[in-house]
Amino acid sequence: MSLYRDFATQEEIDAVYNPGATAADPEAAIAGWALRSAAAMAELDARLGVRFGPTRAEYCDVYPAGAGAPVHLFIHGGYWRRFSARDHAFLARPLVAAGITTVVMNYALCPAVDLDEIVRQVRAAIAWCHGAAASFDADPARLTVSGHSAGGHLVAMALATDWRGDYDLPAELIKGAAAISGVYDLGFLPWCYVQPKVQARWDQIERLSPIRHLPRAAPPLLVAVGGNETSEFVRQSRDFHAAWRQAGLAGELLELAGADHFSILDAIEQPASPLHAALVRLAHSR
């Protein structure tokens, strides 16, 4: 008897859904993020803690790139239960250098809130970013989004939003998106080590699995994954991209050779990297 796909035990599922299982040194990578983020917040024009919602967790850190710049919102990962916007400020440096106003959003974490609330907060932050872009001299008509790990899942959920019907905003609010090292079928969660904090219900697993609810129309989507990630992270990215294309939606799959679940973010800082180039291309496309 299998629990999820061909996996018969929690131990098997934990192994393939542990993002650190194939990484060289996850904690060293995370420590590096913290150091580089502190430097970025000190060096850049940083407008920290700009609230987009009523709770303390609902804020964005904004890093302007100049008048008329496109705006890019980044959604951090951490299996919906770890990290914050401040841990990912380092990603603003390469994007601002490329002429892209960068917004790093923060959201409340499980188990203080559930997955539905996190998805709602992400959608609220994107709507806020569109409305507030002019206040930090960015172009609201050129809004793109990206996210890493759980943030990749949240990007996919954002692309399934009825912006006109639910927010009275343009249907084509988001002009391009990148989902990096994400999970798009949440069916593994009840059997995984993260479940005690995430506490996903079966109705949420069905409703919040993006591969089960593809939009009818969406902007171009880059699905990126590291070649050194676990087999399930790679499979989820491949399957989601394939389903996305089969639905007639525009997108591409990028498998970064040699990158693991943590080092893949380093590629955004490297101008020669195809991931950096893809994000810049999305942001500057009209």
Residue, then its C-alpha position, 0 to 999 in steps of 0.5 A: m500500500s502506498l501513501y503518496r504516489d509510489f511511496a509506502t512510508q513516511e521515511e521515504i516521503d521525508a527523504v525526497y521532500n527534504p530540500g537539504a537532503t542533496a544540498a552540500d551544507p544548507e545551514a551554511a547557505i542560510a547563514g550566507w543569505a543572512l550576511r548578504s541580506a544585512a549588506a544589501m539592506a545597508e547598501l541599498d535605498a531600503r524602505l523597510g516594513v511597508r505594511f500591505g495588511p493589518t497584521r504585523a507579519e504583512y509587510c513588504d521591503v521595497y528597494p527602488a531602482g529609479a523612476g519608471a523601473p519595472v517592479h518585481l515582487f519576490i516571495h520567500g520559501g521555508y515550507w510555509r513555516r520558516f524565514s522572512a523577507r529580511d532573510h532574502a534581502f540579498l536578492a534585491r542587489p542583483l535585481v536593482a543593479a539590473g534596473i528592477t525595483t524589487v519588493v520582498m514580501n513577508y507573510a505570517l507562518c504556519p502554524a500561527v496561520d494556515l495555508d489559505e491565509i498565506v495564499r490570501q496574504v500573497r494575493a493581497a501583497i501583489a494587489w498592494c504592490h500594483g497599487a503602490a508602485a507609483s509611490f516608489d516611482a515604479d511602473p505598475a504596468r510592468l509587475t512580475v513575481s517570483g518565489h522560491s520553494a514554498g514561494g514557488h507554490l505561492v507564485a503558482m497560486a497567485l497566477a490562478t487568481d481572478w484579479r478582476g472578479d476578486y480584486d477589481l484589478p486588471a486581469e493581466l495584472i502580472k506580466g510574468a512569473a518565475a516559480i523556483s524549486g516549488v511544489y505544485d501537488l500538495g498530496f505529499l503533505p499529510w505524510c511529511y515531516v512538515q505536516p505537524k506545523v503546516q497542518a494541511r487539511w484534505d480540502q486545502i490539499e485539493r484546493l491549494s494544489p496548483i497543478r489541479h487548478l490551472p488557470r485559463a489564461a496566465p502570463p509567461l511562467l518560468v519553472a526553475v529547479g536545480g539539477n541537484e535537488t531531490s527527485e521529487f522536487v525535480r519531478q514536481s517542476r517537470d510535471f507542473h511545467a508539462a501540465w502548464r504547457q498542455a493547458g496552452l499556457a506560455g512558459e519554459l522549464l529551466e533545470l540548473a545543472g549543479a544547483d541544489h535547493f539552496s544554491i539555486l538562489d545564488a544564481i540570481e546574483q550571477p549575471a551570467s546565470p540563465l536564471h538571472a537572465a530570465l528574471v531580468r528578461l521577464a521584468h523588462s519585457r513589455 
